[in-house]
Amino acid sequence: MSRLLARFATAVVLGVAGTAAVDVRPPLSRAPGTHVVTGNRGLTAGVAWRRHASILIGVVSVVAVCSWLAAQSVFTLTEIRAEHIATFVPSQSPRAAAPTIAAPSGSAAVEQTTPGTKPAATLVTSFDGLGAGFTGPQGMVGLRNPSDNSLAVGPNHIVQTVNSRMAIFTKQGKQFGTTGRALYGPVPTNNVFKGFGGQCEARNNGDAVVRYDQIADRWLIVMPIFARGPARPDQPGLWKGGNAAYVSPPGRLGQPGPAAPLSQPSPAPAEASPQSAQPPRAGGAAQRGEDAPQGPYSICYAVSTGPDPFGAYYRYEFLRPLFPDYPRPAIWPDGYYVATSTGDNRISEKIATEKHACVVERAKMLAGEPASEQCLVIENVNFLNNADIDGKSLPPAGAPNVMMAAGGTQLENVFEADSVDVWQLHVDWKRSANTHVTGPQKVRVAPYHYLCDGQLSNCVPQPGTDRRLDSQGDKIMARPVYRRIGDQESVVAVHSVNTAAGGGGVRWYELRVDRQRNVTLHQQGTYAPDRFFRWMASPAMDRAGNIAIGYSFGGAPNFAGQRFAGRLAGDPPGVLTLRETVLVEGESAQDAMRWEDYTQTAMDPNDDCTIWYVGDYLKKGVGTYSTKIGAFRLPGCGT
C-alpha cells in the first residue's frame, strides 16, 4: 500500500476521532498484542480532514479502509512513542519490501571501509542478563519486544533494568569472587518504591533507566509512569514552548521521607512461570478523551544512600502534564538531567516533536532533602540526549549541560542533514526564572542519511526470513558521554546511517567544548568496514582518552548480535583502529520488526578503564531476545 493510502487511512481515523460535531471517539484501549497511535505532527492532511469531513463519511471510510486492511493483512497500527510517526507502518509481514539504502554525496569522505588492524579490545568477561533463559532468585520472566536495555556498574555490583524488570549481579572484586551471579531479580522495577506510595509504588512501568553516579558513589533509578493518575488540585497546567522553566509539583507530600531499603521479594517457587513484563502505555480508559477529567503523569526517581544497591534509597515523584516517555538521564554536577519525549492519550499533531528538557536537584537528593525538578519545553526538535559524565573529572563550576539531537525531521520526510544540533541547559536552583537553554547550535558534520529513513522501518535483513529489524536511525543514541582530561573537554556521540555499500554504519563524533563553552567538531567517522549493518550503538571514553563503541551487528547471512570497536587517543582522526570484538553472535532470527530500543555502555568506577556494555541477541530456537552483558578494556588504559 502506498504512503498516500496509509496517510489517508490514518487521516480518516483521526477525522472520526476528532470531529467536533459528534464525539464518537472510542477508548484507545488495546487488546493484548495490539498497539495504539499516540500522536503526530506531520499529518496535516489528517487534521484538515478531521476538521471538515462529516461524521457519516468518516465512519463509512473507516469501515471501508479497515476492512480492506484486514483483508490484506499487510499493515497494523504500531505502538508509537511521542516522537514516532503516527501513521500506518509496515507490520512484520514476510513480504515487506527491502528498503532503498543510499548515502548522500559527501558522506563517503568519512566512511571507514576497512576494519582496524590494531589488537582488539580485550573481552574481560561476559554473561547473560535479563531475557530468555534468565533465572534468578525471584524466578524467571517473559519479556516482550522491544527491550529498553539499561546498565549501571558500581564498585561491587552490576544493575540491569529492561523495561519494567530489574536484576542485580555480582562483580568480581573485593566483595565477590565471580562476575555475573544473579543476586536479585527478576523483580518489578517499582520494588525500589515499595512503601513510598503514590503512582511510583502503584504502577510498574517500562522504560526504567539506571545510572551509577561515580562522583557521589550512588545509584540512580528513573522510572516514568505510562498512565495518568487521579486529577488533583496541584497538578501542572499546560506547559508551552519557550525559554521559561516550569517547576514540576512534587507527587508526594513531604517527599522523600526516610530512606528505605530495597524491597526483597520472596524467592520464586520452583514451578514459577514466565509472565509478561511490559504494561500498556497511555492512561486508563476512564480518563481517555479530551473532555474527560485529566490527571497528571508522573516521573519517579530513586537515589541510593551509598554504593550498595541493596541499601536504602531516597524516593521522589514529580508531576508532568504529558507522558514523560523514554527518559535519558545524565549525571552532571548541578543536577540529574533527564530529557524525555512527550506523549498523551489525546491525539495531537503538536506533541510529536515536543521534548521536555528537565533537571532534578541532585545535591538535595543526595542529602535526602526535599528537591525540585525544573523543565523546559523544546518544540520542533528530534530526539534529545544529554551528555553524561564518564569519570570523576568534572566540568568547570557552573558549566551548562550539553544536549544533542540529529538534524533532519523524519515526520516531514527529511532524512538527511549535514549538522547535529547542540543546546546548553543552564539551571538556577535559587530562581527558576533564570533557568534557560541556549541553542540550537548547528555543528557542521559530513552529510548523513538516517539508516533506512529512521525509526519503525523494515531495515536490517535476517537469514532465513524476509522479516527485517528496525534501525532507530533518526536518533543520537544513549549515551552521549562527556569526559574531561586535563583542560580537554570532549563529548562523544553516535547514530546509525546509510552507507555507500548499501548497509548500515555507525557515525560517531568527538566534539570539543572550549573555555567559552563553544562546541566544535574535533573528529568524525562512519564505521562501515563491509556491506553489513552496524546500528543501535552506544559510546564511551576511558580515562586515557580512548574511544570505544558497542553496537548491534547483523545483515544476512548473519543473525543479529553485538560487537565492539574502538580507537586509541593518539590514533589518526576519524578511524576506529582496533580490530572488531565479538561480544555475542546471534543464533536465530527475530519474528518481529522492533529490535532493542537502545544498547548502553557504562564505565567501571574502580579503574575508569573497563567499559561495560549490554545489548540483545536471540538464542537458537527461542522466539524472544536474551541480553548479553560484557566488559572490555582497551590497550594502554591502566597500564
Number of C-alpha atoms within 10 A of each C-alpha: 12 7 11 9 12 17 20 20 21 21 23 25 22 23 27 27 22 23 20 14 9 11 13 13 16 11 14 18 17 12 9 8 8 12 17 20 22 28 27 26 23 21 22 13 15 21 20 13 21 22 16 11 14 16 20 9 12 21 17 12 17 19 13 12 19 15 12 12 16 11 9 10 11 18 17 19 16 22 18 22 22 30 27 26 26 27 24 20 21 20 21 19 18 12 12 16 13 14 16 12 19 20 21 16 12 12 20 18 11 19 22 22 18 13 17 19 11 15 13 21 21 13 18 12 14 18 15 20 32 30 24 22 16 17 17 21 17 21 20 21 23 18 22 18 16 20 28 22 25 25 26 26 27 24 20 20 25 25 23 27 28 29 26 25 25 25 23 25 21 21 19 15 13 8 11 12 10 12 17 19 19 22 16 20 27 30 24 20 29 27 19 28 27 17 13 23 13 16 25 30 17 14 19 23 23 27 27 30 27 26 24 28 27 22 16 14 17 19 24 22 23 22 27 27 29 27 25 24 20 13 13 11 6 12 21 19 11 8 16 14 14 12 16 18 25 20 20 22 17 22 23 18 10 11 18 22 16 14 17 20 18 17 16 14 14 9 13 16 10 8 7 12 11 13 11 10 20 20 16 20 24 23 23 16 15 10 20 21 19 12 9 10 12 20 21 23 27 27 24 22 25 24 26 28 22 15 20 15 23 18 15 20 29 26 27 26 31 27 27 28 20 26 27 26 26 23 23 25 25 27 25 24 21 20 20 24 30 23 25 27 27 25 29 26 27 19 20 19 19 14 22 29 25 25 27 24 23 25 26 23 21 21 15 13 24 18 12 21 17 16 19 19 24 23 27 24 20 19 16 13 19 25 23 27 29 31 25 27 27 27 23 16 16 18 20 13 8 11 18 20 26 25 22 25 24 27 26 22 21 20 20 11 11 14 20 21 18 18 18 20 19 22 20 21 20 18 26 15 17 8 9 16 14 14 19 18 23 13 11 15 16 18 15 13 18 20 18 28 26 30 36 28 26 26 22 24 22 27 29 29 25 21 17 11 13 19 24 28 25 24 33 28 28 28 24 27 28 27 26 25 27 30 25 22 16 8 12 13 21 24 27 26 27 28 28 31 36 29 32 20 17 18 26 33 32 29 27 25 23 23 19 20 20 13 11 7 14 10 21 19 16 15 17 21 24 29 29 25 18 18 15 21 31 31 32 30 30 31 30 31 31 25 22 17 19 20 20 24 25 31 30 29 26 25 21 15 11 18 22 29 25 29 21 26 24 27 26 23 15 9 12 11 15 20 23 26 21 22 17 20 18 16 24 24 19 21 16 22 28 25 17 18 22 22 24 22 21 24 27 25 29 27 27 23 21 13 14 20 25 22 26 25 30 29 34 32 27 24 21 10 9 14 14 23 27 21 27 21 24 23 21 24 21 24 19 11 16 13 5
